Amino acid sequence: MRTFVRIGIGIAAVLLLLVVGAIVAIKTIDPNTLIAPIQAQVKSATGRDLSVRGTAHVALSLHPRIVLTDVVLSNAPWGTARELARIERLELAAALMPLLSRRFELEEIVLVKPVVALETDGKGQKNWQPPGASAGPPQAGGGGGLAAAIAVGEVTINEGVFTYQDGPKAAVSRVVVDKLATRSRPLASNVDLQFRGSVGNVPVNVEGTVGNFQMLTTRTSAYPVDVKGHVGGQPFAIAARIKAEPPRYVFDDLKLALGANAVQGSFSADTGGARPRLVFDLAAPALALSAIPVPAVPASAQAKPPADAARHYLIPDTAVSFAPLRWVDADGKLAIGKLTLASGKTFADIKLAFTNTDARFDMPQFSVGAFGGTLDGSAKIDASRSDMPTVNVKVAGRGLSLGALLAAAGHPREVRGGSTDVAVDLAMRGDSPREWASTATGNVRLVSGKATLVNTKIDPSVTLDKLNEAINPFRALDASTELVCAVVRFPIANGVAHVDRSIAMETSKLGVSASGTLDFRNETLDFQFNPKVRKGISIDIAGLNLADLVRVTGPFASPHVAIDAAGSMKIIASVGAAIGTSGLSAVAQQLLSWADGSGPGPCQVALEGGASRAAQNAGTSNAQPTVPIASDIGKALGKLFGR
């Protein structure tokens, strides 16, 4: 028993000597001498000066701490923020035993209320890198500098704010850290991770395990990540094994889940160039964008003030930021089984591949199931000039549903049949949908086949209904409209489309062709529609208001529909004469020549252009009515009332 007591007393004495020695060592340590090596590391890694403007003292404990207040890291000379970082209190916990031999080894870092402003000059220079660092790849070994200065297993950040701005005029992204903590597990290589805060306006609360820093830098084994929690109120999980071969990091066995969404595949990041390069191959059975919380758009990136505030424009002028294309290069593949937009619209079998190099985005091929058919195409974006990005888009749609297209355009209608093909080839400039439309140059074509459109009650307050009533009076009488074909084809140059009978429709009873101008620069149109009644139809004059010419003018949002009354009287007279004589008047012959084989139909003219129009003109009679208009009207009315 006495032996155990003596051993215990000996151990206690040794511990007491160690504590006393540590206290003496700590008491004789000047905190400023410990700060100097850290300042040198930070200066080497960032080119910025680290200074302590408040107090510096050592707090005694089993893990002695150097406590610094009002710590400031200077910003780049070109930076917009006053400082790159400012920390209200910085605590550096040192290992006890090394202090006995005057060695300082960090065990933990605590940052209280840090405010960090990361930014670039918009030309590639970053304020957290030394001047000229972005001009080429980092030195071999990749991870030195600042990373080595803070290579500890335990880090805590309380009440921090981190911002990022890509250029002095760009929007500012914001991350608020309520708490970020990493804690090393005893006798294990993993580190517990906890984060609570927000990205933009999206709340984030996650925790899990990751590997320790040494595993990432020494490359002895794959670095594990297994984190779960909630993002924007949605369950979130990410798991991966990271292989670090600086400057390249590979994420294998990547599995990412957010709500009902799940993505898996491979991902790698190479930080060795002027910009990081991302390479990925990802697949998702289904994605619902409504379940993905998106940070609110900063005020500086929201809609531009309209030039004419009194006008209501349909095409939005909301800025689309191409800044991410200037942040990183990429080579990616993506496959999605079913994509559901926030609006509820769905797309299927999405497959795409793209590259992005020097802010030049190239998607040579994409395909997607949409509107009951398939869309294939390509896209290019050149954002190397931030002041004037260019966009080139080619889309070919086959077997699309006319009903689905009408619904997408905001005019739902029951349609049976109507297989539709679409071809779009446009070059545009700018960074908003309105700028793209205002500068668009290229061609647009839509061709729809036979369909039955169920006729609904006409609403005279709706412009499209009013136009339909004017050019197709049979809609008010028949249960359905039997569409034979429909064509929309127009070239567009610098936002203005000139149409010469290249918009047309044929039904079982009439044909319509249109000519005019679409000006996307100010969203105005000026069109005339010419309806032509087919030969041999049965017409109830009392129920019809036929027009020879319908003109539609004004802004896209509220165009005005006007009917040429004189032309309407000519058609009524012609139809009346046809009923009374079982034949066609000269006016009717002029209108209906395409129906009896003497000229191509409106759809063919719209599709083939000048050649068909020449043939049509050659076969169209220029004869004038042989009976007065008043007489034709009288005959029509007489036939109507049985006289």
C-alpha positions in Angstrom: 0.0 0.0 0.0 2.8 2.4 0.9 4.4 1.7 -2.5 1.2 2.8 -4.3 1.1 5.9 -2.1 4.7 6.8 -2.9 4.1 6.3 -6.6 1.0 8.5 -6.5 2.9 11.2 -4.6 5.7 11.0 -7.2 3.3 11.3 -10.1 1.6 14.3 -8.4 5.0 15.9 -7.8 6.0 15.5 -11.5 2.7 16.9 -12.6 3.1 19.8 -10.2 6.6 20.5 -11.6 5.2 20.3 -15.1 2.4 22.8 -14.3 4.8 25.1 -12.5 7.2 24.8 -15.4 4.5 25.5 -17.9 3.3 28.5 -15.9 6.8 29.9 -15.7 7.3 29.3 -19.4 4.0 31.0 -20.3 4.7 33.9 -17.9 8.0 34.5 -19.6 6.6 34.3 -23.2 6.0 37.5 -25.0 2.9 37.0 -27.2 4.3 39.3 -29.8 7.2 37.0 -30.4 4.7 34.2 -31.2 2.7 36.4 -33.5 5.6 37.3 -35.7 5.9 33.8 -37.3 2.2 33.8 -38.1 2.4 37.3 -39.6 5.3 36.1 -41.8 3.3 33.1 -43.0 0.3 35.2 -43.8 2.4 37.8 -45.6 4.0 35.0 -47.7 0.7 33.3 -48.6 -1.4 36.4 -49.3 0.8 39.4 -49.7 -1.2 41.1 -47.0 -0.2 42.5 -43.6 -1.6 41.0 -40.4 -1.7 43.4 -37.5 -3.1 43.4 -34.0 -4.6 46.8 -33.1 -6.0 45.7 -29.8 -4.5 43.8 -26.9 -2.4 40.6 -26.8 -2.1 38.4 -23.7 -1.8 34.8 -22.7 -4.6 33.1 -20.8 -3.5 30.3 -18.4 -5.2 26.8 -18.7 -4.4 23.2 -19.6 -4.4 24.6 -23.1 -2.9 28.0 -22.8 -4.4 30.5 -25.2 -3.0 33.6 -26.8 -5.9 36.0 -27.0 -5.7 38.8 -29.6 -8.3 41.6 -30.1 -9.0 43.7 -33.1 -7.0 41.7 -35.6 -6.9 43.2 -39.1 -5.7 41.7 -42.4 -5.0 44.5 -45.0 -6.8 44.5 -48.3 -5.3 44.7 -51.8 -4.6 48.3 -53.0 -7.4 47.9 -55.6 -9.9 46.4 -53.2 -13.3 48.1 -52.6 -13.5 46.9 -48.9 -11.5 48.7 -46.3 -9.9 45.5 -45.0 -9.7 41.9 -46.4 -10.6 40.7 -42.8 -11.2 42.1 -39.4 -11.6 39.8 -36.3 -13.0 41.1 -33.1 -11.2 38.4 -31.1 -8.7 35.7 -32.1 -7.8 32.9 -29.8 -4.8 30.6 -30.5 -4.7 27.5 -28.2 -1.2 26.1 -27.8 -0.1 22.6 -26.9 1.2 22.6 -23.3 4.3 20.3 -23.5 6.0 22.0 -26.4 5.8 25.3 -24.5 8.2 23.9 -21.9 10.8 23.8 -24.6 9.8 27.2 -26.0 8.0 25.6 -29.0 4.6 26.9 -30.1 2.3 24.4 -31.6 -1.4 25.3 -32.4 -4.1 23.0 -31.2 -7.1 25.2 -31.8 -8.1 28.5 -33.4 -11.2 30.4 -32.4 -12.4 33.4 -34.4 -15.1 35.6 -32.9 -17.1 38.0 -35.1 -14.8 37.9 -38.2 -15.8 40.0 -41.2 -14.1 38.7 -44.3 -14.4 40.4 -47.8 -13.1 38.3 -50.6 -13.1 40.0 -54.0 -11.4 40.2 -57.4 -10.6 43.1 -59.6 -12.7 41.6 -62.4 -9.5 40.8 -64.4 -8.3 37.7 -62.6 -6.5 39.2 -59.6 -7.7 38.0 -56.2 -7.3 39.9 -52.9 -6.3 36.8 -51.0 -3.4 36.1 -53.3 -0.1 37.9 -53.6 0.2 40.3 -56.6 0.7 38.4 -59.8 -0.4 35.0 -58.3 -3.3 34.6 -60.7 -1.0 35.0 -63.8 0.1 31.4 -63.5 -0.2 28.1 -61.6 0.8 27.9 -58.0 4.2 26.5 -57.1 4.7 22.8 -56.7 3.5 21.4 -53.5 0.3 23.4 -53.9 -0.9 23.6 -50.3 1.7 25.7 -48.5 1.4 29.3 -47.3 -1.6 30.2 -45.3 -2.9 26.6 -45.3 0.2 25.5 -43.4 -0.2 28.4 -41.0 -3.6 27.2 -39.8 -3.1 23.4 -40.2 -4.9 22.4 -37.0 -7.6 19.9 -36.3 -9.9 22.2 -34.3 -11.3 25.5 -35.6 -14.3 27.5 -34.3 -15.9 30.5 -35.9 -18.6 32.4 -34.1 -20.8 35.1 -35.6 -18.9 35.6 -38.8 -19.8 37.3 -42.1 -18.1 36.3 -45.4 -18.7 38.1 -48.7 -17.5 37.6 -52.2 -17.5 40.1 -55.1 -16.2 39.3 -58.6 -15.3 42.7 -59.8 -16.1 46.2 -58.4 -19.5 46.4 -60.1 -20.6 42.8 -59.6 -23.2 41.6 -57.1 -22.0 40.7 -53.6 -22.6 37.1 -52.4 -22.9 36.7 -48.6 -22.5 33.9 -46.2 -23.4 34.4 -42.5 -21.8 32.0 -40.0 -23.6 31.6 -36.8 -21.2 28.8 -35.8 -18.6 26.7 -37.7 -16.7 24.1 -35.6 -14.4 21.3 -36.4 -13.3 18.9 -33.6 -10.8 16.1 -33.8 -12.0 12.7 -32.6 -9.8 11.0 -29.9 -7.8 8.1 -31.4 -9.4 8.6 -34.8 -8.5 10.2 -38.0 -11.9 11.9 -38.6 -13.0 15.3 -37.5 -16.5 16.3 -36.4 -17.9 19.2 -38.5 -20.8 21.5 -37.6 -22.1 24.5 -39.5 -25.0 26.7 -38.7 -25.8 29.9 -40.7 -27.0 31.0 -44.1 -25.9 31.3 -47.7 -27.6 34.3 -49.1 -31.0 34.1 -47.6 -31.0 30.3 -47.4 -30.6 28.8 -43.9 -28.1 26.0 -43.6 -27.7 23.6 -40.6 -25.5 20.6 -41.2 -23.1 18.3 -39.3 -21.1 15.2 -39.8 -17.6 13.9 -40.2 -14.7 14.7 -42.5 -11.1 13.6 -42.5 -8.4 15.6 -40.7 -6.2 18.1 -42.5 -3.2 15.9 -42.5 -5.0 13.3 -44.5 -5.8 15.9 -47.2 -2.3 17.2 -47.4 -0.2 14.1 -47.0 -2.4 12.1 -49.5 -1.9 8.9 -47.6 -5.5 7.9 -48.2 -8.8 9.2 -49.6 -10.3 12.0 -47.6 -13.8 11.0 -46.4 -16.8 13.4 -46.2 -20.1 12.4 -44.7 -22.3 15.4 -43.8 -26.1 15.6 -43.2 -28.6 18.2 -42.1 -31.0 20.7 -43.6 -30.6 23.4 -46.3 -33.5 25.8 -46.8 -35.7 23.5 -44.7 -34.9 20.5 -47.0 -33.1 17.4 -45.8 -29.5 17.4 -47.1 -26.7 14.9 -47.3 -23.4 14.6 -49.1 -20.9 11.8 -49.1 -17.7 11.4 -51.1 -14.1 10.2 -51.0 -11.7 12.9 -51.9 -8.3 12.2 -53.5 -6.0 15.1 -53.0 -3.1 15.4 -55.4 -2.5 19.2 -55.3 -3.4 21.1 -57.3 -6.0 18.5 -58.3 -8.8 17.1 -56.1 -11.0 14.3 -57.2 -14.4 13.5 -55.6 -15.2 9.8 -56.2 -18.4 8.0 -55.1 -20.1 11.4 -54.9 -23.6 11.2 -53.6 -25.6 14.4 -53.0 -29.2 14.6 -51.8 -31.5 17.5 -51.2 -35.1 16.8 -50.4 -36.3 14.2 -53.0 -33.5 15.2 -55.3 -30.4 12.9 -55.6 -27.3 13.3 -57.7 -24.4 10.9 -58.0 -21.3 10.5 -60.1 -17.7 11.9 -60.2 -16.3 15.4 -59.8 -12.8 16.9 -59.9 -11.3 20.3 -59.4 -7.9 21.4 -60.7 -6.6 24.6 -59.1 -3.3 24.6 -61.0 -4.2 27.1 -63.7 -5.2 30.8 -63.9 -8.7 29.6 -63.0 -9.9 26.4 -61.3 -11.0 23.8 -63.8 -14.0 21.5 -63.0 -14.6 18.2 -64.6 -17.7 16.2 -63.8 -20.0 13.4 -65.0 -23.2 13.5 -63.0 -26.6 11.7 -63.2 -29.9 12.3 -61.4 -33.1 10.1 -61.7 -35.2 13.2 -61.0 -34.7 16.8 -60.0 -37.4 19.2 -58.7 -36.1 22.8 -58.8 -38.9 23.9 -56.4 -37.2 21.8 -53.7 -33.8 23.5 -54.3 -33.5 26.7 -52.3 -31.9 29.5 -54.3 -30.3 32.5 -52.6 -32.1 35.8 -53.4 -30.6 37.8 -56.2 -28.7 40.8 -54.9 -30.2 44.2 -55.7 -27.5 45.1 -58.1 -28.2 42.0 -60.3 -32.0 42.4 -60.4 -34.1 43.9 -63.2 -32.7 46.9 -64.9 -34.8 50.0 -64.7 -36.9 50.2 -67.9 -36.2 53.0 -70.4 -40.0 53.7 -70.5 -41.4 53.1 -67.0 -44.9 53.6 -68.3 -44.8 50.7 -70.7 -45.5 47.1 -69.8 -43.1 44.8 -71.4 -43.6 41.1 -71.8 -39.9 40.1 -72.2 -38.2 40.5 -68.9 -35.1 42.7 -68.5 -33.8 40.8 -65.5 -30.0 40.6 -65.7 -28.5 37.1 -66.2 -25.0 36.9 -64.6 -22.4 35.2 -66.7 -19.8 35.8 -64.0 -19.5 32.1 -63.0 -18.2 31.4 -66.5 -15.3 33.8 -65.7 -14.7 32.2 -62.3 -13.9 28.6 -63.4 -13.2 26.5 -66.5 -15.2 23.3 -66.8 -15.8 20.1 -68.8 -19.0 18.5 -67.8 -21.7 15.9 -68.6 -25.1 15.8 -67.1 -28.0 13.4 -67.4 -31.4 13.9 -65.7 -34.3 11.5 -66.0 -37.0 14.0 -65.1 -36.6 17.7 -64.4 -39.5 19.6 -62.8 -39.3 23.4 -62.9 -40.5 25.6 -60.0 -43.5 26.5 -62.3 -44.5 22.8 -62.4 -43.4 22.2 -66.0 -41.6 19.0 -66.6 -38.9 17.9 -69.0 -37.6 14.3 -69.5 -34.4 12.5 -70.6 -32.1 15.5 -70.5 -28.6 14.9 -71.7 -26.0 17.5 -72.3 -22.2 18.0 -72.4 -20.3 21.2 -72.4 -17.0 22.9 -72.0 -16.1 26.3 -70.6 -12.7 27.7 -71.3 -11.6 31.4 -70.8 -15.3 32.3 -70.3 -16.3 30.7 -73.6 -19.1 28.2 -73.0 -19.7 25.6 -75.7 -22.5 23.0 -75.6 -22.2 21.2 -78.9 -25.1 18.9 -78.2 -28.1 18.7 -75.9 -31.3 16.8 -76.0 -34.5 17.0 -73.9 -38.0 15.5 -74.0 -40.4 18.4 -73.9 -43.9 19.4 -75.1 -44.7 15.8 -76.0 -41.7 15.5 -78.3 -37.9 16.0 -78.4 -35.7 19.1 -78.5 -32.1 18.8 -79.8 -29.6 21.6 -80.3 -26.5 23.4 -79.3 -25.5 26.6 -77.5 -22.5 28.9 -77.3 -21.9 31.8 -74.9 -18.9 34.1 -75.1 -18.7 36.0 -71.8 -15.0 36.9 -72.1 -16.1 40.5 -72.5 -18.3 41.3 -69.5 -19.7 44.4 -71.1 -21.1 42.6 -74.1 -21.6 38.8 -73.9 -22.8 37.0 -77.0 -25.2 34.0 -77.1 -25.8 31.6 -80.1 -28.6 29.1 -79.9 -29.7 26.4 -82.3 -32.8 24.3 -81.4 -34.6 21.7 -83.5 -37.9 20.3 -82.1 -39.6 17.3 -83.6 -43.0 15.8 -82.9 -44.0 18.5 -80.4 -47.6 18.8 -79.2 -49.4 21.8 -80.5 -51.6 21.8 -77.4 -48.6 21.8 -75.1 -47.0 24.7 -77.0 -50.2 26.7 -76.8 -50.4 26.1 -73.0 -46.7 27.1 -72.6 -47.5 30.3 -74.5 -50.3 31.1 -72.0 -53.2 30.1 -74.3 -54.4 26.6 -73.2 -56.8 24.9 -75.5 -57.9 21.3 -76.0 -56.1 20.0 -79.1 -56.2 16.6 -80.6 -53.3 15.9 -83.0 -51.1 18.7 -84.2 -47.6 17.2 -84.4 -45.3 20.2 -84.6 -41.7 20.8 -85.7 -39.7 23.8 -84.6 -36.4 25.2 -85.8 -34.6 28.1 -84.2 -31.2 29.5 -85.1 -30.4 32.8 -83.4 -27.3 34.9 -82.6 -27.8 37.5 -79.8 -26.0 39.9 -77.5 -26.4 41.2 -74.0 -27.1 39.9 -70.5 -30.9 39.9 -70.3 -33.8 38.3 -72.2 -34.9 41.7 -73.5 -31.4 42.5 -74.8 -31.2 39.1 -76.5 -34.6 39.6 -78.2 -33.6 43.2 -79.2 -30.4 42.0 -80.9 -31.5 38.7 -82.2 -30.4 37.8 -85.8 -31.3 34.5 -87.5 -34.3 32.4 -88.4 -37.4 31.0 -86.6 -39.7 28.3 -88.1 -42.7 26.4 -86.7 -44.7 23.9 -88.8 -47.8 22.1 -87.4 -49.8 19.4 -89.1 -53.4 18.3 -88.9 -55.2 18.9 -85.6 -58.6 19.3 -84.1 -58.9 22.4 -81.9 -61.9 22.3 -79.6 -63.6 25.7 -79.8 -64.3 27.5 -76.6 -66.4 30.6 -75.8 -64.7 33.7 -77.3 -63.6 36.3 -74.8 -63.6 39.7 -76.6 -61.3 41.1 -74.0 -58.5 38.7 -75.0 -56.7 39.9 -78.1 -56.0 36.4 -79.4 -59.7 35.5 -79.2 -60.7 38.7 -80.9 -58.2 38.0 -83.7 -59.5 34.5 -84.0 -63.0 35.7 -84.3 -62.1 38.2 -87.0 -60.1 35.8 -89.2 -62.0 32.6 -88.4 -65.7 33.4 -87.9 -66.5 29.7 -88.1 -65.1 29.3 -84.6 -68.2 30.9 -83.2 -70.4 28.4 -85.0 -68.5 25.1 -85.0 -67.7 22.8 -82.1 -64.2 22.5 -83.3 -61.7 23.9 -85.9 -60.2 21.3 -88.2 -56.6 22.5 -88.7 -55.0 21.4 -91.9 -51.6 23.1 -91.3 -50.0 26.1 -89.6 -46.7 27.8 -90.4 -44.7 30.5 -88.6 -41.5 31.4 -90.4 -39.6 34.6 -90.2 -36.1 35.9 -90.5 -35.0 38.3 -87.9 -32.2 40.9 -88.0 -31.1 43.0 -85.1 -34.4 42.4 -83.2 -36.7 43.2 -86.2 -38.6 40.5 -88.1 -40.2 41.3 -91.5 -42.9 38.8 -92.5 -44.1 38.5 -96.1 -46.9 35.9 -96.1 -44.6 33.6 -94.2 -47.1 33.2 -91.3 -50.1 31.1 -92.4 -52.9 28.7 -91.4 -55.3 26.5 -93.3 -58.4 24.9 -91.9 -61.0 22.7 -93.5 -63.0 25.9 -94.3 -60.5 28.7 -94.8 -56.9 29.8 -95.2 -55.1 32.8 -93.6 -51.8 34.4 -94.5 -50.1 37.2 -92.7 -47.6 39.9 -93.5 -46.0 42.6 -91.3 -43.3 43.5 -88.8 -42.4 42.3 -85.4 -40.1 44.7 -83.6 -38.6 43.1 -80.5 -36.6 46.2 -79.6 -39.7 48.1 -78.4 -42.1 45.1 -78.4 -44.4 46.4 -81.1 -46.1 44.7 -84.1 -47.9 45.8 -87.2 -49.5 42.9 -89.0 -52.3 42.3 -91.6 -54.1 39.0 -91.8 -55.8 38.0 -95.1 -58.5 35.2 -94.6 -59.6 33.2 -97.7 -62.7 31.0 -97.6 -62.4 27.6 -99.3 -64.5 26.7 -102.3 -67.7 24.8 -101.9 -68.3 25.3 -98.2 -71.8 25.9 -96.7 -72.0 29.3 -95.2 -74.6 30.7 -92.8 -74.3 34.5 -93.5 -76.3 35.5 -90.5 -73.7 33.9 -88.2 -70.6 35.3 -89.9 -68.7 38.5 -90.0 -66.1 37.8 -92.6 -63.2 40.2 -93.1 -61.1 40.8 -96.1 -58.3 42.3 -94.1 -57.6 42.2 -90.3 -54.9 44.5 -89.0 -53.2 44.1 -85.6 -51.0 46.9 -84.4 -49.5 48.2 -81.1 -47.4 46.8 -78.3 -47.1 43.0 -77.7 -48.8 43.4 -74.3 -52.0 45.1 -75.6 -52.3 45.1 -79.5 -55.3 46.6 -81.2 -57.3 44.5 -83.7 -59.0 46.4 -86.5 -61.2 45.0 -89.3 -61.4 46.4 -92.9 -65.1 46.9 -93.2 -65.1 47.6 -96.9 -63.2 44.4 -97.5 -65.7 42.6 -95.3 -68.6 43.8 -97.5 -66.8 42.6 -100.6 -66.5 39.1 -99.2 -70.2 39.0 -98.0 -71.3 40.1 -101.5 -69.1 37.5 -103.1 -70.4 34.7 -100.9 -74.0 35.9 -101.4 -73.5 35.7 -105.2 -72.1 32.2 -104.9 -75.0 31.0 -102.9 -77.5 32.6 -105.3 -75.9 31.3 -108.5 -74.3 28.1 -107.2 -71.1 29.6 -108.6 -68.4 32.0 -107.6 -68.3 35.8 -108.3 -65.1 37.4 -109.5 -64.1 38.5 -106.0 -64.6 35.0 -104.7 -62.5 33.6 -107.5 -59.8 36.0 -106.6 -59.8 35.0 -102.9 -60.2 31.3 -103.5 -57.9 30.6 -106.5 -55.5 28.7 -104.2 -58.2 26.2 -103.3 -59.0 25.0 -106.8 -55.5 24.1 -107.7 -54.5 27.3 -109.6 -52.0 28.3 -107.0 -50.3 27.0 -103.9 -52.0 27.3 -100.5 -51.0 29.7 -97.8 -49.0 27.1 -95.9 -46.9 26.2 -98.9 -46.4 29.9 -99.7 -45.3 30.5 -96.1 -42.9 27.6 -96.2 -41.3 28.0 -99.7 -41.3 31.8 -100.0 -40.7 33.6 -103.3 -40.9 30.7 -105.7 -44.4 29.7 -104.5 -45.5 33.4 -104.3 -44.5 33.8 -108.0 -46.6 30.8 -108.9 -49.4 32.1 -106.8 -49.3 35.5 -108.5 -49.3 33.9 -111.9 -52.4 31.9 -111.2 -54.4 34.6 -109.4 -57.1 36.4 -111.3 -57.0 40.2 -111.3 -60.6 40.5 -112.5 -62.9 42.9 -110.8 -66.5 42.1 -109.6 -68.9 42.2 -112.6 -71.9 43.2 -110.4 -72.2 46.1 -108.0 -71.4 45.3 -104.4 -74.8 46.5 -103.2 -76.4 44.0 -105.6 -74.3 41.2 -104.2 -75.3 42.1 -100.7 -79.0 42.2 -101.7 -78.8 38.8 -103.3 -77.1 37.3 -100.2 -79.7 38.8 -97.9 -82.5 37.6 -100.2 -81.1 34.1 -100.3 -80.8 34.1 -96.5 -84.5 35.0 -96.1 -85.7 32.6 -98.8 -86.5 35.1 -101.5 
